Each structure stands twice: as structure tokens, then as C-alpha cells.
Amino acid sequence: MTYVIAEPCVDVIDKACIEECPVDCIYEGSRMLYIHPDECVDCGACEPVCPVEAIFYEDDLPEKWNDYTQANVDFFDELGSPGGASKVGATDHDPAFIKALPPQGEGH
């Protein structure tokens, strides 16, 4: 089990969670952030600081966002396990599911 970032993060990318993560396992795509399922230590530090409440423990993810568990996994198919998001920086590896979403949030 791990934490999952869901739809409220799409096109927001606040990064408060990145600053809070002690193991640097939250990576940045072009449209949202992703938690590496193998690098996450399940500490939960990211969840309360997310301003849009997009982070959930995998078992607590609302059913309507179940696809985001796979999106978080798919994001790392090409990227692998680099051992820290700060080494990678922002990427455009968003899974096709995320790339295909209509613009989210206010002002779109």
C-alpha cells in the first residue's frame, strides 16, 4: 500500500507535499504530481499539507478516482525508480489517461 495523488491535483501542482516529503518520492509531471509507490515510506506527511486534498492512502481513495492508483504506477513505467524526485525535476511523463483529461480547476 502507498499514498496516491488523485484528480484534485490535476493542473494545480501546489508542491507543498514535495516540501513535506522526507524521502523525496513525489515527482512532478506536466499536469500533476505523482507518488512513487516503491519509494514512499507511508509516513503520511504529505496528506495534511495538500491544499486541494488530493492525497489519499490507497485504501481510502474515493472509488470515483480509482484510476489514479494506476496513473501513479504508470507514470513510473518509463521513469523507473530514480531514487529521488529532486534528481529528476519536472517531466512530461504524464500517463495518457492524465494527458487526455480536459483542463481542470478555475480559470480553464
C-alpha positions as CSV (number, residue, x, y, z in Angstrom):
1,M,0.0,0.0,0.0
2,T,1.1,3.6,-0.6
3,Y,-0.3,7.1,-0.9
4,V,-2.0,8.1,-4.2
5,I,-2.4,11.6,-5.7
6,A,-5.8,12.0,-7.4
7,E,-7.8,14.3,-9.6
8,P,-7.8,17.4,-7.4
9,C,-4.1,17.8,-8.2
10,V,-4.5,17.9,-12.0
11,D,-3.5,21.3,-13.3
12,V,-2.9,22.6,-9.7
13,I,0.6,21.3,-8.8
14,D,0.9,23.1,-5.5
15,K,4.1,21.3,-4.3
16,A,3.5,21.8,-0.6
17,C,3.6,18.0,-0.4
18,I,7.0,17.9,-2.1
19,E,8.4,20.2,0.6
20,E,7.0,18.0,3.3
21,C,8.1,14.6,2.0
22,P,11.1,13.3,3.9
23,V,12.1,10.7,1.3
24,D,11.7,12.8,-1.9
25,C,9.3,10.4,-3.5
26,I,6.8,12.9,-5.0
27,Y,7.6,13.5,-8.7
28,E,6.3,16.3,-11.0
29,G,4.6,15.6,-14.3
30,S,3.4,18.3,-16.6
31,R,-0.2,18.2,-15.3
32,M,0.0,16.8,-11.7
33,L,2.3,15.2,-9.1
34,Y,2.8,11.5,-8.6
35,I,4.0,9.4,-5.6
36,H,6.4,6.7,-6.3
37,P,4.8,3.5,-4.9
38,D,8.2,1.8,-4.1
39,E,10.0,4.9,-2.7
40,C,7.1,6.0,-0.5
41,V,7.5,5.0,3.2
42,D,3.9,5.6,4.0
43,C,4.7,8.3,6.6
44,G,1.6,10.4,5.6
45,A,3.4,13.7,5.9
46,C,2.2,14.8,2.5
47,E,-1.5,14.2,3.1
48,P,-2.4,17.0,5.6
49,V,-0.4,19.7,3.7
50,C,-2.2,19.3,0.4
51,P,-4.3,22.4,-0.1
52,V,-6.7,20.6,-2.5
53,E,-7.0,17.3,-0.5
54,A,-5.7,15.3,-3.5
55,I,-3.6,12.8,-1.5
56,F,-5.1,9.6,-0.1
57,Y,-3.9,6.4,1.5
58,E,-4.5,3.8,-1.3
59,D,-7.3,2.0,0.7
60,D,-9.0,5.3,1.4
61,L,-9.1,6.6,-2.2
62,P,-12.6,7.5,-3.3
63,E,-13.9,5.0,-5.8
64,K,-14.5,7.7,-8.4
65,W,-10.7,8.2,-8.5
66,N,-9.6,4.5,-8.6
67,D,-7.9,5.1,-12.0
68,Y,-5.4,7.4,-10.3
69,T,-3.8,4.5,-8.5
70,Q,-2.8,3.1,-11.9
71,A,-1.9,6.5,-13.2
72,N,0.6,6.9,-10.3
73,V,2.1,3.5,-11.2
74,D,2.1,4.2,-15.0
75,F,3.9,7.5,-14.5
76,F,7.0,5.5,-13.4
77,D,6.9,2.9,-16.2
78,E,9.4,4.9,-18.3
79,L,11.0,6.8,-15.4
80,G,11.8,3.7,-13.3
81,S,13.0,4.3,-9.7
82,P,15.4,7.2,-9.9
83,G,15.8,7.3,-6.1
84,G,14.6,10.8,-5.5
85,A,12.4,13.3,-7.3
86,S,14.9,16.2,-6.9
87,K,17.3,14.4,-9.2
88,V,14.7,14.3,-11.9
89,G,12.9,17.6,-11.8
90,A,9.7,18.2,-13.7
91,T,9.0,15.8,-16.5
92,D,6.3,15.3,-19.2
93,H,5.8,11.6,-18.4
94,D,2.1,12.0,-17.6
95,P,0.2,8.8,-18.5
96,A,-2.1,9.0,-21.5
97,F,-5.1,9.0,-19.1
98,I,-3.9,12.2,-17.4
99,K,-2.9,13.9,-20.7
100,A,-6.3,13.2,-22.1
101,L,-8.2,14.9,-19.2
102,P,-9.9,18.2,-20.0
103,P,-8.3,21.3,-18.3
104,Q,-9.2,21.2,-14.6
105,G,-9.7,23.9,-12.0
106,E,-10.7,27.6,-12.0
107,G,-9.7,29.7,-14.9
108,H,-9.8,27.0,-17.5
